[in-house]
Amino acid sequence: MARVIDVLGPHAYTLVKYGVSPYDDVKTAAEKLEEVAPHLARLLSELGIAYTVGGGI
């Protein structure tokens, strides 16, 4: 699966305050976010799916 930085680019660093590394895979990051920011977890999951289906950017 894609890494957070692959999907969000430099914006991935904004998730560090939630305990997510830009180099985490999207699934792991979404699991970490589910407790503290469920809205971001859903957004990241959807973007990760779109990124994977679309074959990247």
Rosetta blueprint (number, residue, H / E / L):
1 M L
2 A L
3 R E
4 V H
5 I H
6 D H
7 V H
8 L H
9 G H
10 P H
11 H H
12 A H
13 Y H
14 T H
15 L H
16 V H
17 K H
18 Y H
19 G L
20 V L
21 S L
22 P L
23 Y L
24 D L
25 D E
26 V H
27 K H
28 T H
29 A H
30 A H
31 E H
32 K H
33 L H
34 E H
35 E H
36 V H
37 A L
38 P H
39 H H
40 L H
41 A H
42 R H
43 L H
44 L H
45 S H
46 E H
47 L H
48 G H
49 I H
50 A H
51 Y H
52 T H
53 V H
54 G L
55 G L
56 G L
57 I L
